[in-house]
Amino acid sequence: MDDKTYLSIAYLGMIFAIAIWTWTIVSRSRTLEQRIIAMEESLNVDSIPIDSIAEVNDTGEE
């Protein structure tokens, strides 16, 4: 086969591998978030926003 064919196959494989890795990270993140929410609900803990900048932007106060 031609060198360009090998290069094309390598690029497609790399893109496929990055897609699988991204999917795995996103699914683990969602699972972890669901587990944290379930733990907070079982312990009757209210979620406390940690990021003060996000809290200011949500309330509109400065």
C-alpha positions as CSV (number, residue, x, y, z in Angstrom):
1,M,0.0,0.0,0.0
2,D,1.0,3.6,-0.4
3,D,2.4,5.6,2.5
4,K,-0.6,8.0,2.3
5,T,-2.9,5.0,2.9
6,Y,-1.1,4.0,6.0
7,L,-1.1,7.6,7.2
8,S,-4.9,7.9,6.6
9,I,-5.6,4.7,8.5
10,A,-3.4,5.9,11.3
11,Y,-5.2,9.2,11.5
12,L,-8.6,7.5,11.4
13,G,-7.5,5.2,14.2
14,M,-6.3,8.1,16.3
15,I,-9.5,10.0,15.9
16,F,-11.5,6.8,16.8
17,A,-9.3,6.3,19.9
18,I,-9.8,9.9,21.0
19,A,-13.6,9.6,20.5
20,I,-13.6,6.4,22.7
21,W,-11.5,8.1,25.3
22,T,-13.7,11.2,25.4
23,W,-16.9,9.0,25.6
24,T,-15.4,7.1,28.6
25,I,-14.4,10.3,30.4
26,V,-17.9,11.8,29.9
27,S,-19.7,8.7,31.0
28,R,-17.5,8.3,34.1
29,S,-18.1,12.0,35.0
30,R,-21.9,11.6,34.7
31,T,-21.8,8.4,36.8
32,L,-19.7,10.2,39.5
33,E,-22.0,13.2,39.5
34,Q,-25.1,10.9,40.0
35,R,-23.3,9.0,42.8
36,I,-22.5,12.3,44.5
37,I,-26.1,13.5,44.2
38,A,-27.4,10.2,45.6
39,M,-25.0,10.4,48.5
40,E,-26.0,14.0,49.3
41,E,-29.7,13.0,49.2
42,S,-29.1,10.0,51.5
43,L,-27.2,12.1,54.0
44,N,-29.7,14.9,53.8
45,V,-26.9,17.4,52.8
46,D,-27.7,20.5,50.8
47,S,-25.5,21.3,47.9
48,I,-23.3,24.3,48.7
49,P,-21.9,26.2,45.7
50,I,-18.1,26.3,46.1
51,D,-17.4,28.8,43.4
52,S,-18.2,32.3,44.7
53,I,-17.9,33.9,41.3
54,A,-20.5,31.5,39.8
55,E,-22.8,32.3,42.8
56,V,-22.5,36.0,42.2
57,N,-23.3,35.6,38.5
58,D,-26.3,33.4,39.3
59,T,-27.8,35.9,41.8
60,G,-26.9,39.0,39.8
61,E,-25.3,40.7,42.8
62,E,-21.8,42.1,42.9
